[in-house]
Amino acid sequence: MNYNPEEEENFSLTRFESMLKTNNVSFFDSEEFERITNYYIEEGKIALARKAVKLGLEQHPTSINLRLYKAEIFIFENKFEEANVILNELYELEPNNEEIYIQKANIYSKQDKHQEAIDLLEMAIDLTEDPSDVYSLIGMEYLFIDDFQNAKYNFMKCLEIDDTDYSALYNIIYCFDFLEQREEAIEYLNMFLNKNPYCEVAWHQVGKQYFDLKLYEKALSAFDFAVISDDRFIGAYLEKGKVLEKLGRYNEALENYQITLELDDPTSFALLRMGKCYDQLGNDELALKHYKRCVHEDPLLDNGWIAITDYYTKKLDFQKALYYINKAIHIDSENVLYWKRYAKINHRLKFYEEAEHGYRRTLELGNYELETWLTHADILLYLEETDAAITILSQALEFYPENVEIMFRLSGLNYTKYDDIQGRFFLKTALMIDPDFSIILEELFPYAYSKKEVKQLLAKYNV
């Protein structure tokens, strides 16, 4: 009969949970309690892990590993003093136990004392038979203090020991990306691939680096190798589709996106990209079908709703565009991209009050583009809300202090309110910066433009 550790673990868990339900205490050896505790910790079931340790120590009070688990649970619960008491006792018994150093480092880490944690973990390196995990922990500590160079070095050490640790590989690339070392990242990945030519994750990552550098043909080759290494690697097909889109090869991009739908449940991203491809190919029916499937699959994906809205806007079907952007806002009323489109569409439909509301929400949500301020003010002017328009443009001036389009509008608005002093101030300031924009007065503020002093000031600047 073959030994199956997974079956043994399941049997132990079943016995343990049955014991908890019946209150009939059963005997487990210390290793069983360790496996049970470790399982619950990894599953995030801390209450059950605590019970397993308590019962385990009642049956095996001298177990070092169960006491370490007890310390780990204390650390998880931020009970650092209690954890330290246990760890100090264990250190007296086993000063060369690397797990003691690792757990003490964990305490320092949770207290934001990352350098102290690193010092302890480096001591653990000399004691452990499996330094890979410790190098990974050191790498994470360096990430916490934004030391990406040292983080990268430690993750590389980790990968040298275990070249199947893809988590370390991803972290290495993350460090390269943050340091903006794309060329170095490619060089490292190619070196790694020389030793591991069928590593689909490395091919995928080098392809993404080439993509970001706009080296699309090289990116395409890399994603092809990723697919050769694992023909069920959905991420590689998606990235390959993106590259083919950039190269204008939309039919081939569609083929790759279609493969992802066949390999797994449809993703909203794949459906959206397929819609974009059909849009580029002029197949309106299939483009719209995939956009709608996209938002059905994931109603929270803003790019899906934006794609449908922009599709109808491009077709000048503003009523349908408004219908879909209203649905999007109903789902997520805090999305600034939705409100910006809502404002523009209502503006095109001459629904000025709705457009004003849309631009106001757009600004409230942090879109401070010049166009947003100006258009909002112009709509308020149309609605004869002069004071509100002045308030909006005064706020805009804080973001764009030397913008003449704002100043000429403020000049015209103040003259319209018969505040000639403010009108004159903004007019003179604007004329000194760029008199060519004085056409704003002529088009939007005929009363101000016709005033004698305004004519004189314009003439002074040869306007």
C-alpha positions as CSV (number, residue, x, y, z in Angstrom):
1,M,0.0,0.0,0.0
2,N,1.4,3.4,-1.0
3,Y,1.8,6.2,1.6
4,N,-0.3,9.2,0.7
5,P,0.5,12.2,2.9
6,E,-2.5,14.2,1.5
7,E,-4.9,11.4,2.4
8,E,-3.3,11.2,5.9
9,E,-3.8,14.9,6.4
10,N,-7.4,14.8,5.3
11,F,-8.0,11.8,7.7
12,S,-6.3,13.8,10.6
13,L,-8.4,16.9,9.9
14,T,-11.6,14.8,9.8
15,R,-10.8,13.1,13.1
16,F,-9.9,16.5,14.7
17,E,-13.0,18.3,13.6
18,S,-15.2,15.3,14.6
19,M,-13.5,15.5,18.1
20,L,-14.4,19.2,18.4
21,K,-18.0,18.4,17.6
22,T,-18.4,15.5,20.0
23,N,-16.0,16.8,22.8
24,N,-14.5,13.3,22.9
25,V,-10.8,13.9,23.2
26,S,-8.7,11.7,20.8
27,F,-4.9,11.3,20.8
28,F,-2.9,12.7,17.9
29,D,0.9,12.6,17.6
30,S,2.7,15.9,17.6
31,E,3.3,15.8,13.9
32,E,-0.4,15.4,13.2
33,F,-1.1,18.5,15.4
34,E,1.6,20.4,13.5
35,R,0.0,19.5,10.1
36,I,-3.5,20.3,11.3
37,T,-2.3,23.7,12.8
38,N,-0.4,24.6,9.7
39,Y,-3.4,23.8,7.5
40,Y,-5.7,26.1,9.5
41,I,-3.1,28.9,9.5
42,E,-2.7,28.7,5.7
43,E,-6.5,28.7,5.3
44,G,-6.8,31.7,7.6
45,K,-8.9,29.8,10.2
46,I,-7.0,31.1,13.2
47,A,-9.6,30.1,15.8
48,L,-9.3,26.5,14.7
49,A,-5.5,26.8,14.6
50,R,-5.6,28.1,18.2
51,K,-7.7,25.1,19.3
52,A,-5.3,22.7,17.6
53,V,-2.3,24.2,19.3
54,K,-4.0,24.3,22.7
55,L,-5.0,20.6,22.5
56,G,-1.7,19.7,20.9
57,L,0.3,21.2,23.8
58,E,-1.9,19.5,26.3
59,Q,-0.9,16.2,24.8
60,H,2.7,17.2,23.8
61,P,3.8,20.0,26.2
62,T,7.4,19.9,25.2
63,S,6.8,20.2,21.4
64,I,9.0,23.0,20.0
65,N,7.1,23.2,16.8
66,L,3.7,23.5,18.4
67,R,5.0,26.3,20.7
68,L,6.4,28.0,17.6
69,Y,2.9,27.8,16.1
70,K,1.5,29.3,19.3
71,A,3.9,32.2,18.9
72,E,2.9,32.6,15.3
73,I,-0.7,32.8,16.2
74,F,0.1,35.4,18.9
75,I,1.9,37.4,16.2
76,F,-1.0,37.2,13.9
77,E,-3.2,38.6,16.6
78,N,-0.7,41.4,17.3
79,K,0.1,40.0,20.8
80,F,3.8,40.6,20.4
81,E,4.7,40.5,24.1
82,E,3.2,37.0,24.5
83,A,4.9,35.8,21.3
84,N,8.3,37.2,22.5
85,V,8.0,35.4,25.8
86,I,7.6,32.0,24.0
87,L,10.3,32.8,21.4
88,N,12.8,33.8,24.1
89,E,12.1,30.6,26.0
90,L,12.6,28.6,22.8
91,Y,15.8,30.4,22.0
92,E,17.3,29.2,25.4
93,L,16.4,25.6,24.3
94,E,17.3,25.8,20.6
95,P,19.4,28.8,19.8
96,N,20.1,27.5,16.3
97,N,16.5,27.0,15.3
98,E,16.0,29.3,12.3
99,E,12.2,29.5,12.8
100,I,12.7,31.5,16.1
101,Y,14.6,34.1,14.1
102,I,12.0,34.2,11.4
103,Q,9.1,34.7,13.9
104,K,11.0,37.4,15.8
105,A,11.7,39.1,12.4
106,N,7.9,38.8,11.7
107,I,7.3,40.8,14.9
108,Y,9.7,43.5,13.9
109,S,8.2,43.6,10.5
110,K,4.7,44.1,11.9
111,Q,6.1,46.9,14.0
112,D,7.5,48.6,10.9
113,K,11.1,47.9,12.1
114,H,12.1,46.4,8.8
115,Q,15.9,46.8,9.1
116,E,15.8,44.9,12.4
117,A,13.7,42.2,10.7
118,I,16.2,42.0,7.9
119,D,19.1,41.6,10.3
120,L,17.4,38.6,12.0
121,L,16.5,37.0,8.7
122,E,20.1,37.3,7.5
123,M,21.1,35.4,10.7
124,A,18.5,32.8,9.8
125,I,20.1,32.3,6.4
126,D,23.1,30.7,8.1
127,L,21.0,28.3,10.1
128,T,18.4,27.1,7.6
129,E,18.7,24.1,5.3
130,D,16.2,25.9,2.9
131,P,17.4,29.4,2.4
132,S,15.1,30.1,-0.5
133,D,12.1,31.0,1.6
134,V,14.3,33.2,3.9
135,Y,15.7,35.1,0.9
136,S,12.1,35.7,-0.2
137,L,11.2,37.1,3.2
138,I,14.2,39.4,3.1
139,G,13.2,40.6,-0.3
140,M,9.7,41.4,1.0
141,E,11.2,43.4,3.9
142,Y,13.3,45.5,1.4
143,L,10.1,46.1,-0.6
144,F,8.5,47.5,2.5
145,I,11.2,50.1,2.8
146,D,11.2,50.8,-1.0
147,D,14.8,49.5,-1.4
148,F,14.1,47.8,-4.7
149,Q,17.7,47.2,-5.6
150,N,18.3,45.0,-2.5
151,A,14.9,43.5,-2.8
152,K,15.7,42.4,-6.4
153,Y,19.0,40.9,-5.3
154,N,17.4,38.7,-2.6
155,F,14.6,37.5,-4.9
156,M,17.3,36.6,-7.4
157,K,19.1,34.6,-4.7
158,C,15.8,32.9,-4.0
159,L,15.3,32.0,-7.7
160,E,18.9,30.7,-8.0
161,I,18.1,28.1,-5.4
162,D,14.6,27.3,-6.7
163,D,14.1,28.2,-10.4
164,T,10.4,27.1,-10.2
165,D,9.6,29.9,-7.6
166,Y,7.6,32.1,-10.0
167,S,6.5,34.3,-7.2
168,A,10.2,35.4,-6.8
169,L,10.4,35.8,-10.6
170,Y,7.4,38.1,-10.6
171,N,8.9,40.1,-7.7
172,I,12.2,40.5,-9.6
173,I,10.4,41.9,-12.6
174,Y,8.3,44.2,-10.3
175,C,11.6,45.6,-9.0
176,F,13.0,46.1,-12.5
177,D,9.8,47.9,-13.5
178,F,9.8,50.2,-10.5
179,L,13.5,51.0,-11.2
180,E,12.6,51.6,-14.9
181,Q,15.3,49.1,-15.9
182,R,13.5,47.5,-18.8
183,E,16.7,46.7,-20.8
184,E,18.2,45.1,-17.7
185,A,15.0,43.1,-17.1
186,I,15.1,41.7,-20.6
187,E,18.8,40.8,-20.2
188,Y,18.0,39.0,-16.9
189,L,15.0,37.2,-18.3
190,N,17.0,36.0,-21.4
191,M,19.7,34.7,-19.1
192,F,17.1,32.9,-17.0
193,L,15.6,31.5,-20.2
194,N,18.9,30.2,-21.4
195,K,18.8,27.8,-18.4
196,N,15.0,27.3,-18.4
197,P,14.0,27.5,-22.1
198,Y,10.5,26.2,-21.5
199,C,9.5,28.5,-18.7
200,E,6.3,30.0,-20.0
201,V,6.2,32.6,-17.2
202,A,9.6,34.0,-18.1
203,W,8.6,34.1,-21.8
204,H,5.4,35.9,-20.8
205,Q,7.3,38.5,-18.8
206,V,10.0,39.2,-21.4
207,G,7.2,39.6,-23.9
208,K,5.6,42.3,-21.7
209,Q,8.9,44.1,-21.4
210,Y,9.2,44.2,-25.2
211,F,5.6,45.3,-25.5
212,D,6.2,48.3,-23.1
213,L,9.3,49.2,-25.2
214,K,7.0,49.1,-28.3
215,L,9.2,46.3,-29.8
216,Y,6.1,44.5,-31.0
217,E,7.6,41.9,-33.2
218,K,10.0,40.7,-30.4
219,A,7.1,40.7,-28.0
220,L,5.1,38.6,-30.4
221,S,7.9,36.0,-30.6
222,A,8.2,35.9,-26.8
223,F,4.5,35.2,-26.4
224,D,4.6,32.6,-29.1
225,F,7.3,30.8,-27.1
226,A,5.2,31.1,-24.0
227,V,2.3,29.4,-25.8
228,I,4.7,26.7,-27.1
229,S,5.8,26.1,-23.5
230,D,2.2,25.9,-22.3
231,D,-0.5,25.8,-24.8
232,R,-3.1,26.5,-22.1
233,F,-1.5,29.7,-20.8
234,I,-4.4,32.1,-21.1
235,G,-2.3,35.2,-20.2
236,A,0.1,34.6,-23.1
237,Y,-2.8,34.4,-25.6
238,L,-4.3,37.6,-24.2
239,E,-0.9,39.5,-24.4
240,K,-0.4,38.0,-27.9
241,G,-3.8,39.4,-28.9
242,K,-2.8,42.9,-27.6
243,V,0.4,42.8,-29.7
244,L,-1.4,41.7,-32.8
245,E,-3.9,44.6,-32.4
246,K,-0.9,47.0,-32.2
247,L,0.3,45.5,-35.4
248,G,-3.1,46.0,-37.0
249,R,-3.6,42.2,-37.4
250,Y,-7.1,42.2,-36.0
251,N,-8.2,38.9,-37.3
252,E,-5.2,37.1,-35.8
253,A,-5.8,39.0,-32.5
254,L,-9.4,37.7,-32.6
255,E,-8.2,34.1,-33.0
256,N,-6.1,34.4,-29.9
257,Y,-8.8,36.0,-27.8
258,Q,-11.2,33.3,-29.0
259,I,-8.8,30.6,-27.7
260,T,-9.0,32.1,-24.2
261,L,-12.8,31.7,-24.3
262,E,-12.4,28.1,-25.2
263,L,-9.8,27.4,-22.5
264,D,-11.8,28.9,-19.6
265,D,-14.9,30.9,-18.8
266,P,-15.1,34.1,-20.9
267,T,-13.2,37.1,-19.3
268,S,-14.5,40.6,-19.7
269,F,-11.1,41.7,-20.9
270,A,-11.1,39.3,-23.8
271,L,-14.7,40.2,-24.8
272,L,-13.8,43.9,-24.7
273,R,-10.7,43.4,-26.9
274,M,-12.7,41.3,-29.3
275,G,-15.3,44.1,-29.5
276,K,-12.5,46.6,-30.2
277,C,-11.1,44.3,-33.0
278,Y,-14.5,43.9,-34.7
279,D,-14.9,47.7,-34.4
280,Q,-11.6,48.2,-36.2
281,L,-12.7,45.7,-38.9
282,G,-15.9,47.6,-39.4
283,N,-18.1,44.8,-38.2
284,D,-20.5,46.9,-36.1
285,E,-22.9,44.0,-35.2
286,L,-20.2,41.8,-33.7
287,A,-18.4,44.8,-32.0
288,L,-21.6,45.7,-30.2
289,K,-22.4,42.1,-29.4
290,H,-19.1,41.7,-27.6
291,Y,-19.3,45.0,-25.8
292,K,-22.6,44.0,-24.4
293,R,-21.3,40.5,-23.5
294,C,-18.4,42.3,-21.7
295,V,-20.6,44.4,-19.4
296,H,-22.9,41.5,-18.8
297,E,-19.9,39.4,-17.7
298,D,-18.5,42.2,-15.5
299,P,-20.8,45.1,-14.9
300,L,-18.1,46.8,-12.9
301,L,-15.6,47.0,-15.8
302,D,-15.8,50.7,-16.7
303,N,-13.9,50.2,-20.0
304,G,-16.9,48.0,-21.2
305,W,-19.5,50.7,-20.6
306,I,-17.2,53.4,-22.0
307,A,-16.7,51.3,-25.1
308,I,-20.5,51.0,-25.7
309,T,-21.0,54.7,-25.0
310,D,-18.2,55.7,-27.3
311,Y,-19.4,53.3,-30.0
312,Y,-22.8,55.1,-30.1
313,T,-21.2,58.5,-29.7
314,K,-19.1,57.8,-32.8
315,K,-22.3,56.8,-34.7
316,L,-23.8,60.1,-33.5
317,D,-26.6,58.1,-31.8
318,F,-26.5,60.3,-28.7
319,Q,-29.7,59.0,-27.2
320,K,-28.4,55.4,-27.0
321,A,-25.0,56.7,-25.8
322,L,-26.9,58.5,-23.0
323,Y,-28.9,55.4,-22.2
324,Y,-25.8,53.3,-21.6
325,I,-23.9,55.9,-19.7
326,N,-26.9,56.3,-17.4
327,K,-26.8,52.6,-16.8
328,A,-23.1,52.8,-16.0
329,I,-23.6,55.7,-13.6
330,H,-26.4,53.8,-11.9
331,I,-23.8,51.0,-11.2
332,D,-21.0,53.3,-10.2
333,S,-21.9,56.9,-9.4
334,E,-18.4,57.8,-8.4
335,N,-16.7,57.1,-11.7
336,V,-15.4,60.3,-13.1
337,L,-15.0,58.8,-16.7
338,Y,-18.7,58.1,-16.7
339,W,-19.7,61.6,-15.6
340,K,-17.4,63.3,-18.1
341,R,-19.1,61.4,-21.0
342,Y,-22.6,62.0,-19.4
343,A,-21.8,65.8,-19.5
344,K,-20.5,65.8,-23.1
345,I,-23.4,63.7,-24.4
346,N,-26.0,65.9,-22.7
347,H,-24.2,69.0,-24.1
348,R,-24.4,67.6,-27.6
349,L,-28.1,66.9,-27.0
350,K,-28.5,70.5,-25.8
351,F,-29.7,69.3,-22.4
352,Y,-27.8,72.1,-20.7
353,E,-29.0,71.6,-17.1
354,E,-28.1,67.9,-17.2
355,A,-24.7,68.8,-18.9
356,E,-24.0,71.3,-16.1
357,H,-24.7,68.7,-13.5
358,G,-22.4,66.3,-15.3
359,Y,-19.5,68.7,-15.5
360,R,-20.0,69.7,-11.8
361,R,-19.8,66.0,-10.8
362,T,-16.8,65.6,-13.0
363,L,-15.0,68.4,-11.2
364,E,-16.1,67.1,-7.8
365,L,-14.6,63.7,-8.6
366,G,-11.2,65.3,-9.4
367,N,-11.1,65.8,-13.1
368,Y,-9.4,69.2,-13.4
369,E,-8.7,69.3,-17.1
370,L,-8.9,72.8,-18.6
371,E,-11.6,71.8,-21.0
372,T,-13.8,70.7,-18.1
373,W,-13.5,74.0,-16.3
374,L,-14.1,76.1,-19.5
375,T,-17.0,74.1,-20.8
376,H,-18.7,74.0,-17.4
377,A,-18.3,77.8,-17.1
378,D,-19.7,78.3,-20.7
379,I,-22.8,76.3,-19.9
380,L,-23.3,78.3,-16.7
381,L,-23.1,81.4,-18.8
382,Y,-25.7,80.0,-21.2
383,L,-27.9,79.3,-18.2
384,E,-27.4,82.9,-17.1
385,E,-25.7,81.7,-13.8
386,T,-23.1,84.4,-13.9
387,D,-22.0,84.2,-10.3
388,A,-21.6,80.4,-10.5
389,A,-19.5,80.8,-13.7
390,I,-17.2,83.3,-12.0
391,T,-16.8,81.0,-9.0
392,I,-15.9,78.0,-11.3
393,L,-13.4,80.1,-13.3
394,S,-11.8,81.5,-10.1
395,Q,-11.3,78.0,-9.0
396,A,-9.9,77.0,-12.4
397,L,-7.4,79.9,-12.1
398,E,-5.8,78.3,-9.1
399,F,-4.9,75.3,-11.3
400,Y,-4.1,77.4,-14.4
401,P,-2.9,80.7,-13.1
402,E,-1.7,82.1,-16.4
403,N,-4.4,80.8,-18.7
404,V,-5.8,83.6,-20.9
405,E,-8.9,81.6,-21.9
406,I,-9.9,81.7,-18.2
407,M,-9.0,85.4,-17.8
408,F,-10.9,86.6,-20.9
409,R,-13.9,84.8,-19.6
410,L,-13.6,86.3,-16.1
411,S,-13.2,89.7,-17.7
412,G,-16.3,89.3,-19.8
413,L,-18.3,87.9,-16.8
414,N,-17.3,90.7,-14.5
415,Y,-18.1,93.4,-17.1
416,T,-21.5,91.6,-17.6
417,K,-22.1,92.0,-13.8
418,Y,-21.1,95.7,-14.2
419,D,-18.0,95.1,-12.1
420,D,-15.7,97.2,-14.4
421,I,-12.8,97.1,-12.0
422,Q,-12.5,93.3,-12.0
423,G,-13.3,93.2,-15.7
424,R,-10.5,95.6,-16.5
425,F,-8.0,93.8,-14.3
426,F,-8.6,90.4,-16.0
427,L,-8.6,92.0,-19.4
428,K,-5.3,93.8,-18.9
429,T,-3.7,90.7,-17.5
430,A,-4.9,88.5,-20.4
431,L,-3.9,91.0,-23.0
432,M,-0.3,91.1,-21.6
433,I,-0.1,87.3,-21.9
434,D,-1.7,86.7,-25.3
435,P,-4.0,89.2,-26.9
436,D,-5.0,86.8,-29.7
437,F,-7.5,85.1,-27.5
438,S,-9.5,88.3,-27.1
439,I,-11.9,86.8,-29.7
440,I,-13.5,85.1,-26.7
441,L,-14.9,88.5,-25.6
442,E,-16.3,89.1,-29.1
443,E,-18.0,85.7,-29.3
444,L,-19.2,85.2,-25.7
445,F,-19.5,88.6,-24.2
446,P,-20.9,91.1,-26.8
447,Y,-21.8,93.6,-24.1
448,A,-18.2,93.7,-22.7
449,Y,-16.7,93.7,-26.2
450,S,-18.8,96.8,-27.2
451,K,-17.7,98.9,-24.2
452,K,-15.5,101.9,-25.0
453,E,-12.7,101.2,-22.5
454,V,-12.5,97.6,-23.8
455,K,-12.2,98.8,-27.4
456,Q,-9.4,101.2,-26.3
457,L,-7.5,98.5,-24.4
458,L,-7.8,96.1,-27.4
459,A,-6.6,98.8,-29.7
460,K,-3.6,99.4,-27.4
461,Y,-2.6,95.8,-28.1
462,N,-3.3,96.0,-31.8
463,V,-6.3,93.7,-31.6
